[in-house]
Amino acid sequence: MNLHEKLNYVEYPSKNIAATKQFFEAAFGWSFVDYGPDYAAFSNQGLDGGFYKSELTSYSDKGAALLVFYSQELESTEQKVRDAGGIISKEIFSFPGGRRFHFLEPSGNEFAVWSEAAA
């Protein structure tokens, strides 16, 4: 459902759309709809969006927004990211309210995954 004046869609650059799609399919079970060779859309992932062909990357240290996944099993999700070819850019660390790690997908875009603090 589209909600008036609420975030609805996000777009990310991708140097290699095929590799980006393969990573998110393997790590998170995403599926994509291709709109030509230079755009692939995803949906039903908490926020719909897409990847467009570009040599740019999105990295929070360079001022980009950081999209953060939620996981009930942080270490398990970290292993799935590694197994799918993601690069862990910040190992699991604690912050007020939980723990998280950051990773780069094959095109170099940064994402993070968080979970509540361990009991």
C-alpha positions in Angstrom: 0.0 0.0 0.0 1.3 3.4 -0.9 1.1 5.8 2.0 0.9 9.6 1.4 4.2 11.3 2.1 6.0 8.2 3.4 9.1 6.6 2.1 8.2 4.3 -0.8 11.1 3.4 -2.9 14.9 3.4 -2.9 17.3 3.3 -5.8 21.0 2.2 -5.7 23.8 2.3 -8.3 25.3 -1.0 -9.5 28.5 -1.5 -11.4 27.4 -5.1 -12.2 23.6 -5.6 -12.0 23.9 -9.3 -12.6 26.4 -9.8 -9.7 24.3 -7.5 -7.4 21.1 -9.5 -8.2 22.9 -12.8 -7.6 24.2 -11.6 -4.2 20.8 -10.5 -2.9 19.1 -13.6 -4.2 21.6 -15.8 -2.4 22.0 -13.8 0.8 18.4 -12.7 1.4 16.1 -14.6 -1.1 15.2 -11.5 -3.1 13.7 -11.7 -6.6 14.0 -9.1 -9.3 12.1 -7.8 -12.3 14.4 -6.5 -15.0 13.4 -3.3 -16.9 16.0 -3.5 -19.7 19.7 -4.3 -19.2 20.4 -1.3 -17.0 17.7 -1.6 -14.3 16.4 -4.3 -11.9 13.7 -3.8 -9.4 12.9 -5.6 -6.1 9.8 -5.5 -4.0 8.4 -6.9 -0.7 11.7 -6.4 1.2 10.4 -3.8 3.7 11.0 -1.1 1.1 10.7 -1.5 -2.6 13.5 -0.3 -4.9 15.9 -1.0 -7.7 19.4 -1.0 -8.9 20.5 1.1 -11.9 23.7 0.7 -14.0 26.3 3.1 -12.7 30.0 3.2 -11.9 29.2 5.0 -8.6 28.8 3.4 -5.2 26.8 4.2 -2.1 29.0 4.3 1.0 28.0 6.1 4.3 31.6 7.4 4.9 31.1 9.4 1.7 27.8 10.9 2.8 25.4 8.3 1.4 22.4 7.1 3.3 22.8 3.7 4.9 20.0 1.2 4.5 19.9 -1.2 7.5 18.4 -4.7 7.5 17.0 -6.3 10.7 17.9 -9.8 11.7 16.8 -12.0 14.6 20.0 -14.1 14.2 22.8 -11.6 13.5 25.7 -14.2 13.2 23.6 -16.4 10.9 22.8 -13.4 8.6 26.5 -12.4 8.7 27.5 -15.9 7.5 24.8 -15.8 4.7 26.3 -12.5 3.5 29.8 -13.9 3.5 28.7 -17.1 1.7 27.0 -15.0 -1.0 30.2 -13.1 -1.6 29.6 -10.0 0.5 32.5 -8.3 2.1 32.2 -7.5 5.8 33.4 -3.9 6.1 32.6 -3.5 9.8 32.6 -6.6 12.0 29.8 -7.0 14.5 29.8 -4.2 17.1 27.5 -3.1 19.9 25.7 0.2 20.0 23.0 1.5 22.3 20.0 -0.7 21.7 21.7 -3.6 19.8 24.5 -4.9 17.6 25.2 -4.6 13.9 27.7 -5.2 11.1 28.2 -3.5 7.8 28.9 -5.1 4.4 29.6 -4.4 0.8 27.7 -6.2 -1.9 29.6 -7.1 -5.2 29.1 -3.6 -6.7 30.6 -1.9 -3.7 27.4 -0.5 -2.1 27.4 -0.5 1.7 24.5 -1.9 3.8 24.2 -2.9 7.4 22.3 -5.5 9.5 21.3 -4.9 13.1 19.8 -7.0 15.9 18.8 -6.5 19.5 21.5 -6.8 22.1 22.3 -10.4 23.0 20.7 -11.7 26.2 
